[in-house]
Amino acid sequence: MDRCAKAYEYHKQGYNCAQSVAGAFADLTGLAPEQLMAATGGFGGGVGGSHAEVCGAVSGGVLVLSLLHPHTDGADRAGKAAVYALTKEFRRRFEEVFGLTRCGELLKARPGVTDKNPAAQRLGVTAHCDNMVVTAVEIVEQMLAEEQG
């Protein structure tokens, strides 16, 4: 399955960035795409369309990593630290590609497609948010592949 293409398609259908990223991982999370769309509905546009907070594509990636590495026991400090480390690394990698992680700042800077996000190049992505979505999926997939060894 080409999750980058799936996320790109979701976004073209009108789903927000967080929904598009999360929905592309439905097969791994065990949740139906509709459940993931519902869970991430308010995270698009920098949280509720404000453009003031973290990019929705980043929020979607964090949700996916959290679902795949659940911290469900408040007393499990190691589990909490592990999921924090993963999401911190995801955010670092996203920022390494684009220089920023906040929606409004990304919209102002308009970073384009480069050799740092080959999936966007491969799919011929040109729109700003599509680039964020495809790259977030690409980073999550890279991190999951690294875990597999």
C-alpha positions in Angstrom: 0.0 0.0 0.0 1.3 3.5 -0.9 0.3 5.4 2.3 1.7 8.6 0.9 -0.6 8.4 -2.1 -3.5 7.4 0.1 -3.0 10.4 2.4 -2.6 12.7 -0.7 -5.9 11.3 -2.0 -7.7 11.9 1.4 -6.5 15.5 1.3 -7.7 16.0 -2.2 -11.1 14.7 -1.1 -11.4 17.5 1.5 -10.1 15.9 4.7 -7.8 18.1 6.8 -4.1 17.4 7.1 -4.3 15.5 10.4 -7.2 13.4 9.1 -5.3 12.6 5.9 -2.2 11.5 7.7 -4.0 9.4 10.3 -6.4 7.8 7.8 -3.5 6.5 5.7 -2.5 4.3 8.6 -5.9 2.8 9.3 -4.6 -0.7 8.4 -1.9 -0.5 11.1 -3.9 1.1 13.8 -6.8 -1.3 13.8 -9.2 1.6 13.6 -11.5 2.3 10.8 -10.7 5.3 8.6 -13.9 6.9 9.9 -12.8 6.6 13.5 -9.4 8.2 12.7 -11.1 11.0 10.8 -13.4 11.6 13.8 -10.5 11.6 16.2 -8.5 14.1 14.2 -11.2 16.3 12.8 -10.4 19.3 15.0 -6.6 19.2 14.5 -6.5 20.6 11.0 -5.4 24.1 10.2 -3.2 24.3 13.2 -6.0 23.2 15.6 -9.5 24.3 14.5 -8.4 26.3 11.5 -6.6 28.9 13.7 -3.3 28.3 11.9 -1.8 29.3 15.3 -0.7 25.9 16.5 1.2 22.8 15.3 0.6 21.7 11.7 -2.2 19.2 11.3 0.1 16.8 9.5 2.3 16.7 12.5 -0.7 16.2 14.8 -1.8 13.3 12.6 1.6 11.7 12.7 1.8 12.0 16.5 -1.6 10.3 16.7 -0.5 7.4 14.6 2.7 6.9 16.6 0.7 7.1 19.8 -1.7 4.5 18.6 1.0 2.2 17.5 3.0 2.7 20.8 0.2 3.0 23.3 0.9 4.4 26.8 -2.2 3.2 28.6 -1.0 2.7 32.2 -0.3 5.9 34.1 2.3 4.1 36.3 4.2 3.0 33.2 6.9 5.7 33.1 9.0 3.8 30.6 6.1 3.6 28.2 5.4 7.3 28.6 9.0 8.1 28.0 9.1 5.9 24.9 6.1 7.4 23.2 7.4 10.9 24.0 10.8 10.1 22.5 9.2 8.8 19.3 6.9 11.8 18.9 9.8 14.1 19.6 11.9 12.4 17.0 9.0 12.6 14.5 8.6 16.3 15.1 12.4 16.8 14.8 12.5 15.1 11.4 9.5 17.1 10.2 11.3 20.3 11.3 14.5 19.1 9.6 12.7 19.0 6.3 10.6 22.2 6.6 12.4 24.2 9.3 9.1 24.7 11.2 6.2 22.8 12.7 3.6 25.5 13.4 0.9 25.8 10.7 0.8 29.6 10.3 4.6 29.8 10.1 4.7 27.0 7.5 2.0 28.8 5.5 4.1 32.1 5.6 7.3 30.3 4.7 5.8 28.1 2.0 8.7 25.5 2.0 8.6 23.6 -1.2 9.4 20.1 -2.4 13.1 19.2 -2.2 15.3 16.2 -2.1 14.4 16.0 1.6 10.9 14.8 0.8 11.1 12.4 -2.1 7.6 11.0 -1.8 6.2 14.5 -2.6 8.5 14.6 -5.6 7.4 11.1 -6.7 3.7 12.0 -6.4 4.1 15.3 -8.2 2.8 17.3 -5.2 2.8 21.0 -5.7 0.3 22.4 -3.1 1.6 23.4 0.3 -0.5 21.3 2.6 -0.3 18.3 0.3 3.5 18.5 0.7 3.1 18.6 4.5 0.7 15.6 4.5 2.8 13.4 2.2 6.0 14.2 4.0 4.5 13.5 7.5 3.4 10.1 6.2 6.8 9.4 4.7 8.5 10.2 8.0 6.2 8.0 10.0 6.8 5.2 7.6 10.6 5.7 7.8 10.4 5.5 11.6 8.3 2.4 11.5 10.7 0.7 9.0 13.7 1.6 11.3 11.9 -0.2 14.2 11.5 -3.3 12.1 15.3 -3.3 11.6 
